[in-house]
Amino acid sequence: MSLGAVSGYLKAVDRKGVPRGGRSPAGCDSISEGLQVASERIDLAISDEQMPRMNGLTLLERARSLAPEATRLLLTGFPDAELVREALGKRIAHHVMLKPWDDAVLKAKIDSVLGGT
């Protein structure tokens, strides 16, 4: 299963035909819904940094405690060296991508996590 904190990301990925290897995607419209899904077995968590009530780094840190084996991807429209250093240095996120993202790069990252071709 994959977790997208914002369902729009998941829809964008689906439109690009990312192979999911039989996995069920779960797009979440709220932080509480995302954390509920993360408490199940997930392979991938994708979150935006800028969200109401909780930033993406905090969400991914909580997702890490619920599903430590899941790969975590942080999307941000505001490149900040300290944010990237914290996300990657503390292993809160495995990848940080800038918005707008390049569809081919996002697809390649998701393919590598989910075993697509």
N, C-alpha and C positions, 0 to 999 in steps of 0.2 A: 504494500500500500504506500502511496505517497501522500504527503501532507503539504498543502499550500495554504499559508495563512490568509491569503487573499485569493478568492476563487477565480478572479480574473486572470491570474498567472496560469492557473491550471487550464483554463479555457484556451489561453494563447498557446500553451504547450500542446494541447489536444489538436488545435487547428494545424499545427506544424507536423502532426503525424508521428509524434515520439512513440516508439515502441515501448510497451509497458510489460511485456513478457507475462501476460495473464494477471498482472496486478490490478487492483481496483484503486483508481485515484479518488482522493477525498479533498475537495475544495471546501475551505472553511470560511465563513463570513464573519466570525467573531473569534476573539482570543480564547474564550472559554471553550468554544467548539473545537478549536485547534488543539488545545491542551487535552481535551477528551480523546480526540483521535490519536494524539501522540501517546496516550496511555496504552493504546493497542500496539500491535507490532507494525512499525513503519520502517521503510527503507530510506526515505528522503523527506526532509522538511525544508520548505522554501518560505521565507518570510520577507516582507518589506520592512525596512528600518523605521520608516515613519508611519505610525499607526496611532489611532486614538487609544488612550488609557494604558498602553504599554508599547515600548519600542521593540523592534524586531530582535535586537540583541538579547534583551531580557526574555522574550518569548523563546528564542532558540536555546538560551541557557536552561530554561525550564523544560523544553523538549528534550534537551540532552540528559537531564536527570531522569526523565520518563523513558526515553529510548536511546540509551548511550551508543548503541550500534548504528543508529541512523546517520546518514550523511546530512549535513545542515548547510544550506545555501542562503546567504543574506543578500538581498537586493536593496540598493540605495541610489537615490538620485542626488545625494549630497556627499561627494567624496571627501573623506576626512581621514587623515593619516592615523590619528589616535583611535578612531573607530575601527579601522582596518587592523591596526596593531592589536587592539584588544580582542577583536573577533577571532583573528587567526592565532595570535599568540597564546590565548587562553583556551584554544580549541573549542570555542563556542560555535564557530562556523568553520566549515572546511573550505568554503569558497565565498568570496565577496564579489558581486557583479554590479556594475554601474547601470543605471537606467538612463536612457532606454537601452535595453540589452540588445545584443546581436542575436537574432533567432538561431543562427547556425551554432554559435558558441553555447547558448543555453541548451539547445538540443543535444549537443555533444556531451555537455556535463551530465545531463539527465540520462542519456544513453549509457554513459560510463558507469553511473550508479546503478541503473536498473538492468544493465546487461543487454541493452539494445544494440542494434548494429548500425 
